[in-house]
Amino acid sequence: MLAKRLDQAVRDYRRLRTLVPLGPVRTRKDYERAVALLDSILDEIGEDEKHPLAELAEAVGVFVEKYEDEHAPVPKAKPPTVLKTLMREHDLRQTDLPEIGSQGVVSEVLAGKRELNTRQIRRLAKRFGVSPAVFI
């Protein structure tokens, strides 16, 4: 009985793997596929941490992060520092970041008094063309 259930689990897992990159990301193509999937999942779940796909997003994010750490390491910096650097590089002021919210909210984020939420992170990553991981 256990062998039969295990065989079924293997078949189901292989089928799932054709749709979802669950497992180590080894190639650039796999990485791009995983990031696209992660972006789609984040678009779907928004800020709902209890969404049924939230755990899948977390799992895929782990594989994406591991690949990035090995192939394109991002210097470790706190999100406010990263945001300040990107603002300086793009010659932006606090009022130029509607992705975060009002100037007051941006000010609190830059001062480290408020953390970015998933929606803000996704929008900033898209705007600046960087991995969302730099804001986490």
PETA-V915012 format. One record per backbone hydrogen bond with DSSP energy under -0.5 kcal/mol. NH is the residue of the N-H (numbers start at 1). CO is the residue of the C=O. If there is no record, write none. Layout:
NH_CO, NH_CO
//
This chain:
5_1, 6_2, 7_3, 8_4, 9_5, 10_6, 11_7, 12_8, 13_9, 14_10, 15_11, 16_12, 17_13, 18_14, 18_15, 19_15, 19_16, 20_16, 22_20, 23_21, 26_24, 31_27, 32_28, 33_29, 34_30, 35_31, 36_32, 37_33, 38_34, 39_35, 40_36, 41_37, 42_38, 43_39, 44_40, 45_41, 46_42, 48_45, 49_47, 51_48, 54_51, 57_53, 58_54, 59_55, 60_56, 61_57, 62_58, 63_59, 64_60, 65_61, 66_62, 67_63, 68_64, 69_65, 70_66, 71_67, 72_68, 75_73, 77_75, 81_78, 82_78, 83_79, 84_80, 85_81, 86_82, 87_83, 88_84, 89_85, 90_86, 91_88, 92_87, 96_93, 97_94, 100_97, 101_97, 106_102, 107_103, 108_104, 109_105, 110_106, 111_107, 112_109, 113_108, 114_108, 121_117, 122_118, 123_119, 124_120, 125_121, 126_122, 127_123, 128_124, 129_125, 130_125, 134_131, 135_132, 136_133
//
